Amino acid sequence: MLMFFGIIGFLLFIVFLVKGFISIFRKKNFKKDFMIALASFIIFAAMAIIDGSNDPKEVAKDKEQVATKEVKEDSKAEKKQADKEKEQQATKEEDSKEVSTNDSKESSTGEPKDAAKKEDVKASSHGEQATVTRVVDGDTIHVSLKGKDETIRMLLLDTPETVDPNKPVEPFGKDASNFAKQTLSGKTVGIQVGSEPRDKYGRLLAYVWVGNRTYQEMVLEKGLGRTAYLYNDTSMLDQFHKAQDVAKNQGIGVWSIPGYAHVDHNHGYHYQEEKKEETVQTPVQKPVQKPAPQPVPEPAPTTEFFENCTDMRTVYPNGVPSSHPAYQAKMDRDKDNFACER
């Protein structure tokens, strides 16, 4: 009978001893299991001692073995506990390093570390997580998506041109580009591809999420762009209109120039460079000088011929001077330049 209880005690000792080691590896409370194992072992030892009291040497040997096992088990438990404490200490050191790194980032950028973490986590909940590698202009960026460089053309947003070789830099184009660089460069964003995945240039057509807001809404709210039906996906158009109305009602950005931007227009911005006003000088009209009256030319003299003075006197009774057309030297006998005088 005593041997039966001894066997039961030994089996319980083995079971709870194994369970104790499993609890150590699972980082659970192992003390209870070892206490039960110890009690079971004591029961087993007591039964063995009583049963084998006729052999003191065996009893002493058994006790020695039990003590040795207990020491080994205790040393193992202590070693496990020490390893556990070291692991916890290492974890704390890593956490402290991460905190100090985040604090330094916060001090250099002026942004709260928790906000940056929340932003990244939220970004991953909208579309695919990607890192912005380059900003082209206010509505086009490059990202690293699934290990591949992708060009993203933002849906339902059109900002003034800055890089089109066929157009001048349009008003507020550089402002939109600079805002994109400040907000997106090097950041983790969410890329939500639209119903029409790519355009004819192979660019991904997508909504770009920064935290729990789209980047498109941020641009529209500041008046640095406008809504446009550039592609088929219009699922967020109503939401974008609300953001756009903030800038439009205030008359800021592209809405500050009359006739420059139009809602849902797909033909760009109506912009013409102001031409420098050229001063047109009206020529001073000089007074028209009337030509001096020219003397009326005397009619060319007509030569009159008379055969003799008698004939001439029938017309010119007193004769004619030398300037007269009828004057003939042969009729001026006294050579006084007067012909046929009386």
GIRALIN-V191221 format. One record per run of one state. SS is the DSSP state (helix for helix, strand for strand, loop for the rest). FROM is the first residue (numbers start at 1). TO is the last residue. If there is no record, write none. Layout:
ss,from,to
SS,FROM,TO
SS,FROM,TO
This chain:
ss,from,to
loop,1,1
helix,2,25
loop,26,30
helix,31,51
loop,52,55
helix,56,109
loop,110,112
helix,113,124
loop,125,127
strand,128,137
loop,138,139
strand,140,145
loop,146,147
strand,148,154
loop,155,157
strand,158,158
loop,159,172
helix,173,184
loop,185,187
strand,188,198
loop,199,203
strand,204,210
loop,211,212
strand,213,214
helix,215,221
loop,222,225
strand,226,226
loop,227,236
helix,237,250
loop,251,252
helix,253,256
loop,257,308
helix,309,313
loop,314,319
strand,320,321
loop,322,328
helix,329,331
loop,332,337
strand,338,339
loop,340,342
